[in-house]
Amino acid sequence: MKYSYISHLYCPKCSNTFSHEQKNQLCTCGSPLLVEYDLELLGKELSKEALVGRVSSLWRYHELLPISDEKDVVTLGEGMTPLIKMPIMGEDMKIANLWMKDEGIIPTGTFKARGAAVGVSKAKELGVTELAMPTNGNAGAAWSLYAARGGIQSTIVMPIDAPKITRNESAISGSNLYLVDGLISDAGKIVAQSVADHGLFDASTLKEPYRIEGKKTMGLEIAEQMDWKLPDVILYPTGGGVGIIGIYKALTELKKLGWVEGELPRLVAVQAEGCAPIVKAWEEGKSESEFWHDSETVAFGINVPKALGDFLVLEAIYQTNGCAVAIEDEALLAEQKKLASLEGAFVCPEGAATFVAARRLREQGWIKEQDFVVALNTGMGIKYPDTISVEVPILQKGDTIRKSMKA
Amino acid sequence: MKYSYISHLYCPKCSNTFSHEQKNQLCTCGSPLLVEYDLELLGKELSKEALVGRVSSLWRYHELLPISDEKDVVTLGEGMTPLIKMPIMGEDMKIANLWMKDEGIIPTGTFKARGAAVGVSKAKELGVTELAMPTNGNAGAAWSLYAARGGIQSTIVMPIDAPKITRNESAISGSNLYLVDGLISDAGKIVAQSVADHGLFDASTLKEPYRIEGKKTMGLEIAEQMDWKLPDVILYPTGGGVGIIGIYKALTELKKLGWVEGELPRLVAVQAEGCAPIVKAWEEGKSESEFWHDSETVAFGINVPKALGDFLVLEAIYQTNGCAVAIEDEALLAEQKKLASLEGAFVCPEGAATFVAARRLREQGWIKEQDFVVALNTGMGIKYPDTISVEVPILQKGDTIRKSMKA
C-alpha cells in the first residue's frame, strides 16, 4: 500500500502530461493541469470499507490525494465537516431532503482550508520555500496560516474591500500582505508580475494543480457521509469554481473506483447577480465565460469576473445535466437571516445564495420534492460581520427587562 | 440498548437527588446539580470499540449524554474537534509531546457550542419554550443559534464590551438580545430578575445541569483520540469553569467504565492575571474562591469574577494534583502571534494563555520534557479581531511588489 496513488499531471485541454515530482504551474498551452491517480491499482488495494475508523479529517482519503510521503502533510485537522439536515428550511421550500454541507466548521472558517492544506503540503513536498497568490480574502487567510505551519513564506495580495478579518489571519501568520485598490483580477496581475520578477511559486487559483485536490474531498465526504449513495442535486457557490470542479472530479474518481453507482448528482453553479459570468455562458450554451465588467456583490468570495477554470466548471454542469443560477444580494441576505432564525445556522452570504437557488429551482420544478439536495455553505457567517446590522438595547447595572419577549 | 443511560440528578454539596425528567435548576441548597448515569449497566452493554465508525460529532457518545430520546437532539454537527500536534511550539518550550485540542473547529467557532447543543436538546426534551442567560458573548451566541434550531425563544444579556461578532450571531438568530454597561456578573443579576419576574428557564452557567454534559465531551474525545490512553497534563482556560469540571467528570466516568486506566491527567486552570479568583483560592489552599473586584483582561471569555462552580473547579485541580496559573495579557497576546506564525494556528486569547502556562510550568519543572501535554484552545482567533493590529501596504492597480520579502 502506497500513501498516495498519484501517477502524473495532465492537461484537460491538450492532453499533455507532466510529472508530479517537479514544480508545475500551468500547461504549456495555458490550461490548468489536473492530477491523475492510478485508480485501477487503488481499486484493487483499497476498499471503501477500510476508511471506517480513520482520522476524522480529509487525510482519511490520503490515497486519493497527491502527497507521496505522509511526513510532508501540513494539517490543522481540516475536513469531515458536518452534513446536517435542514428540515425546517426544507419544509419551507418543499424539499423533503434538504441538507447542508457546512464548510464553516473547519480551520480558518471556510472551505479554503482544504485547498490550502493539500496545496501547501504538496508545495512543501516539492521544496517550495516561498509562494504568492491573489485572493478575495479567505483563500489568502487559509494559505497564509497553512504556509506558516509548513515553514513556507507567503506573499498575499487582496482587494481593499475583502473581509477585514481575513487581513488579521494573514497578518498574524507572518505573511507579506498587500491590499490593492481594485478587484481580485487586479491583485492577480500584481501577483503574476511578482512571480515573474522574483521567481516565487504561483499559488493562484488553478495555476498550481493541487488546490483542487483538497477541494475534491468535499465530494468524497458527501459520498461517504451518505453511505456511498449520491444526492440528486448539489448546489455550489461559484467564484473561481475550484469547489465545483473538485466535487465533479471526486465523484468521477469514485465512479471509476466502483465505490458509487448510478447517475452523478446534477451540479448547480450559484453566482451573484452582480457577477455571473458562468451563468451567462451556461445560458448561452457556451463552453467558456467572458470577463464580467464592473462586478459587485456582498458575497465577496464569488466576486470573480473571469475564472481560469471556467471551461471546467461548465463541463461539470453540462456533463451532469446541472444548471447555473444568479441570485440578487437582497435575496441572499434575506435567506441568510432565515437560515439563522429557523435552523440556527449562521452561514456566509455565498452559502445563503445556494439556498435561494434551491428554493427557486424547486419553484420551477427543476428540483423535485423528493430529490435529495445538498447545499454547500462555504464558510462561517462570522467572517462577514458587516452583512448583519444589529441594533441592541443597552441596559445599566441593576436595570430590569420589562417583560418576556415571547409574545 | 437505551439511547441515554442517564439515571438522575444529584447535588455534589448536600447529596440530595432529583429527577432528570422535570425542569431543575439549582439544588435547594444553592449548589449546581450534576447528572448521574447508570455506568454499571452501560459498562455491560457498550464497549468502547463500538464507537468506531460512529458519527463524527459529540453525539457519538449519546449513551453518556442526558437526552433520552434521539428525536430531541438539536445538532449542528458539533464535536470531534481536531487534536493536533504542535511540534514547533513544543520544541520551542521543550515539551516533546505538545498537542492542541482545537475547539475553534465547531459551529459558532467556540467550545460553547458543546454546552449549547446538549443544554438546548435537554431543554427541548423537558418542554422549555423560552430560556434566558447572561454571557460574555460566545455562550450567548451559541445558545441563541441552537435555541433557534430547537424552536426555543432566547433572551441574552451580554456586557457591552463583549466581542461584537457575538452580537451578530445572537441577533441574526432572532434572540432577544440586550447589552449591559457592566460585567457578566451584572448581566447575571438582570437575568436572575427576569427569570424571577417572567418564569423563564434559567440557562446561566451551572444553573441548569446539562451544559456541563456537553462540555464533558471534550474529555471523552481527548481519551478516544489518544486511543484511550490519557495525557499527563491538560491545560484549560478557566472562567466559569464548566469546561474543566466537565473534563474531570468525563475522565472519572471513563475510569468507572473501565475504558481508561491509570492516573488522571493533572488539570491546570489557566486564568488571566486581571481576573484570577481560582488561582488565588488554589494558592491559598481554599475550596472556594472570592469575588474578584475590578476584573479586566483581553481574554474576555475568562473574565468571570466569581464562578458558581468554583468549588468543583478547585476539587478537579486538587483531586488530580493539578494547579492554577495566571497569565498577563501582554504575554498571552505575544503567544497568540507565536502560535500563528510558527504553527499556523490562529487561536483565541484564552487559548493562547494555556500555551503560556505550559511554557512557564515547563520552565519551573512542573511539566517534564517527556510529559504528554494537551492545551485546550477554546475558540477561533477570528472571533476577536480587535486583538490583532494590522498595518498593510496599499497598492494601486498595476503597481508592482518591489521585491520578494524572503530575505
Boltz contact constraints between the chains, C-beta under 6 A:
constraints:
  - contact:
      token1: [A, 52]
      token2: [B, 53]
      max_distance: 6.0
  - contact:
      token1: [A, 53]
      token2: [B, 52]
      max_distance: 6.0
  - contact:
      token1: [A, 53]
      token2: [B, 53]
      max_distance: 6.0
  - contact:
      token1: [A, 56]
      token2: [B, 56]
      max_distance: 6.0
  - contact:
      token1: [A, 56]
      token2: [B, 80]
      max_distance: 6.0
  - contact:
      token1: [A, 77]
      token2: [B, 82]
      max_distance: 6.0
  - contact:
      token1: [A, 77]
      token2: [B, 84]
      max_distance: 6.0
  - contact:
      token1: [A, 80]
      token2: [B, 56]
      max_distance: 6.0
  - contact:
      token1: [A, 82]
      token2: [B, 77]
      max_distance: 6.0
  - contact:
      token1: [A, 84]
      token2: [B, 77]
      max_distance: 6.0
  - contact:
      token1: [A, 130]
      token2: [B, 406]
      max_distance: 6.0
  - contact:
      token1: [A, 145]
      token2: [B, 344]
      max_distance: 6.0
  - contact:
      token1: [A, 146]
      token2: [B, 344]
      max_distance: 6.0
  - contact:
      token1: [A, 148]
      token2: [B, 341]
      max_distance: 6.0
  - contact:
      token1: [A, 148]
      token2: [B, 344]
      max_distance: 6.0
  - contact:
      token1: [A, 149]
      token2: [B, 343]
      max_distance: 6.0
  - contact:
      token1: [A, 149]
      token2: [B, 344]
      max_distance: 6.0
  - contact:
      token1: [A, 153]
      token2: [B, 406]
      max_distance: 6.0
  - contact:
      token1: [A, 165]
      token2: [B, 382]
      max_distance: 6.0
  - contact:
      token1: [A, 165]
      token2: [B, 385]
      max_distance: 6.0
  - contact:
      token1: [A, 167]
      token2: [B, 390]
      max_distance: 6.0
  - contact:
      token1: [A, 168]
      token2: [B, 385]
      max_distance: 6.0
  - contact:
      token1: [A, 168]
      token2: [B, 388]
      max_distance: 6.0
  - contact:
      token1: [A, 168]
      token2: [B, 390]
      max_distance: 6.0
  - contact:
      token1: [A, 169]
      token2: [B, 346]
      max_distance: 6.0
  - contact:
      token1: [A, 171]
      token2: [B, 390]
      max_distance: 6.0
  - contact:
      token1: [A, 172]
      token2: [B, 337]
      max_distance: 6.0
  - contact:
      token1: [A, 172]
      token2: [B, 340]
      max_distance: 6.0
  - contact:
      token1: [A, 172]
      token2: [B, 346]
      max_distance: 6.0
  - contact:
      token1: [A, 172]
      token2: [B, 388]
      max_distance: 6.0
  - contact:
      token1: [A, 173]
      token2: [B, 340]
      max_distance: 6.0
  - contact:
      token1: [A, 173]
      token2: [B, 341]
      max_distance: 6.0
  - contact:
      token1: [A, 174]
      token2: [B, 341]
      max_distance: 6.0
  - contact:
      token1: [A, 176]
      token2: [B, 405]
      max_distance: 6.0
  - contact:
      token1: [A, 177]
      token2: [B, 392]
      max_distance: 6.0
  - contact:
      token1: [A, 178]
      token2: [B, 393]
      max_distance: 6.0
  - contact:
      token1: [A, 178]
      token2: [B, 395]
      max_distance: 6.0
  - contact:
      token1: [A, 179]
      token2: [B, 392]
      max_distance: 6.0
  - contact:
      token1: [A, 179]
      token2: [B, 394]
      max_distance: 6.0
  - contact:
      token1: [A, 180]
      token2: [B, 395]
      max_distance: 6.0
  - contact:
      token1: [A, 181]
      token2: [B, 396]
      max_distance: 6.0
  - contact:
      token1: [A, 182]
      token2: [B, 397]
      max_distance: 6.0
  - contact:
      token1: [A, 186]
      token2: [B, 397]
      max_distance: 6.0
  - contact:
      token1: [A, 193]
      token2: [B, 400]
      max_distance: 6.0
  - contact:
      token1: [A, 194]
      token2: [B, 401]
      max_distance: 6.0
  - contact:
      token1: [A, 198]
      token2: [B, 404]
      max_distance: 6.0
  - contact:
      token1: [A, 337]
      token2: [B, 172]
      max_distance: 6.0
  - contact:
      token1: [A, 340]
      token2: [B, 172]
      max_distance: 6.0
  - contact:
      token1: [A, 340]
      token2: [B, 173]
      max_distance: 6.0
  - contact:
      token1: [A, 341]
      token2: [B, 148]
      max_distance: 6.0
  - contact:
      token1: [A, 341]
      token2: [B, 173]
      max_distance: 6.0
  - contact:
      token1: [A, 341]
      token2: [B, 174]
      max_distance: 6.0
  - contact:
      token1: [A, 343]
      token2: [B, 149]
      max_distance: 6.0
  - contact:
      token1: [A, 344]
      token2: [B, 145]
      max_distance: 6.0
  - contact:
      token1: [A, 344]
      token2: [B, 146]
      max_distance: 6.0
  - contact:
      token1: [A, 344]
      token2: [B, 148]
      max_distance: 6.0
  - contact:
      token1: [A, 344]
      token2: [B, 149]
      max_distance: 6.0
  - contact:
      token1: [A, 346]
      token2: [B, 169]
      max_distance: 6.0
  - contact:
      token1: [A, 346]
      token2: [B, 172]
      max_distance: 6.0
  - contact:
      token1: [A, 382]
      token2: [B, 165]
      max_distance: 6.0
  - contact:
      token1: [A, 385]
      token2: [B, 165]
      max_distance: 6.0
  - contact:
      token1: [A, 385]
      token2: [B, 168]
      max_distance: 6.0
  - contact:
      token1: [A, 388]
      token2: [B, 168]
      max_distance: 6.0
  - contact:
      token1: [A, 388]
      token2: [B, 172]
      max_distance: 6.0
  - contact:
      token1: [A, 390]
      token2: [B, 167]
      max_distance: 6.0
  - contact:
      token1: [A, 390]
      token2: [B, 168]
      max_distance: 6.0
  - contact:
      token1: [A, 390]
      token2: [B, 171]
      max_distance: 6.0
  - contact:
      token1: [A, 392]
      token2: [B, 177]
      max_distance: 6.0
  - contact:
      token1: [A, 392]
      token2: [B, 179]
      max_distance: 6.0
  - contact:
      token1: [A, 393]
      token2: [B, 178]
      max_distance: 6.0
  - contact:
      token1: [A, 394]
      token2: [B, 179]
      max_distance: 6.0
  - contact:
      token1: [A, 395]
      token2: [B, 178]
      max_distance: 6.0
  - contact:
      token1: [A, 395]
      token2: [B, 180]
      max_distance: 6.0
  - contact:
      token1: [A, 396]
      token2: [B, 181]
      max_distance: 6.0
  - contact:
      token1: [A, 397]
      token2: [B, 182]
      max_distance: 6.0
  - contact:
      token1: [A, 397]
      token2: [B, 186]
      max_distance: 6.0
  - contact:
      token1: [A, 400]
      token2: [B, 193]
      max_distance: 6.0
  - contact:
      token1: [A, 401]
      token2: [B, 194]
      max_distance: 6.0
  - contact:
      token1: [A, 404]
      token2: [B, 198]
      max_distance: 6.0
  - contact:
      token1: [A, 405]
      token2: [B, 176]
      max_distance: 6.0
  - contact:
      token1: [A, 406]
      token2: [B, 130]
      max_distance: 6.0
  - contact:
      token1: [A, 406]
      token2: [B, 153]
      max_distance: 6.0
